[in-house]
Every structure is written in structure tokens, then in C-alpha cells.
Amino acid sequence: MFERLRSSRFLKFGIVGTGGFVVNWLVLFAALNFAHLDKYSGWVVAFLVAVTFTWWGNRTFTFRDAAADNGLIYEWARFFLANSLGAACNFLVYVVLVTFVAPPVGDPLVAVAAGTLVGLVFNFTTSQRFVFTRRSS
């Protein structure tokens, strides 16, 4: 059972995603409170940093055997584009919550958590199918 968990790509993706969520949350907090960005611009900045963090984590941990040997920028761009569906779902949940729901659920730092969970399944599927596709021999 432990071997199955240790070798589970979805679990590894979730671990990297948890780190990405922490990065996303911290950058959003900084964007809102120190850079004084609005809650939508702050989301975009935080997402760009977090997607870069999760791409690197997934290429070196989750999909190490299928990561590109070269063309890192191309691979990052594919990761970004492939995960755009999950990002769109994430952002939609975030916007609905911060716009129409009262705090604490409508607070940007809570809403980003809800959006992250929604994007998880989309992002795992697209990453596995469209980004990290090279198989080791």
C-alpha cells in the first residue's frame, strides 16, 4: 500500500500543488497588502508565480521520467497552456466568491483555496496528457 502511495503521480502532483498553493497564497497576500494591487490583478501575479513553481516541481518530482531534456521554456509554455483550463475554473470560482459571497468565504485568501481545489483535477489530467509525455525507455 505504501509503495502505491509513494509511486502515485496524483499524490505527487497534490504534494507539489500544495506547495504551489502556499506560494500562490503568499504572493497574493503580498500583492494585496504590500504592492496594493486589486484582488484581480493580485490573483494574476500570484498565479504566474505559482504556475512556474508547480511546473518546476512537477517536472522534477511528479513527472521526472517524462520531463523534457531541453526546451524548458517550451515545456513551461505547454504547462501554462495545458493548465489554462484549470486556471480558468480556478479564477471563475475565485471571482464568484470574492464578488458575490461575504467573508470569510468571499475573502480573497479563502477564495483562492477553493479555486485551487477546483483546478486540481483539470491540471493533473492536462499535465499528464499534454505536457509530460516523454516516456523513459
Secondary structure, DSSP 4 states (H G I P E B T S, - for coil): -HHHHHH-HHHHHHHHHHHHHHHHHHHHHHHHHTS---HHHHHHHHHHHHHHHHHHHIIIIITGGGS-SS-HHHHHHHHHHHTHHHHHHHHHHHHHHHHHS-TTTTSHHHHHHHHHHHHHHHHHHHIIIIIS-----
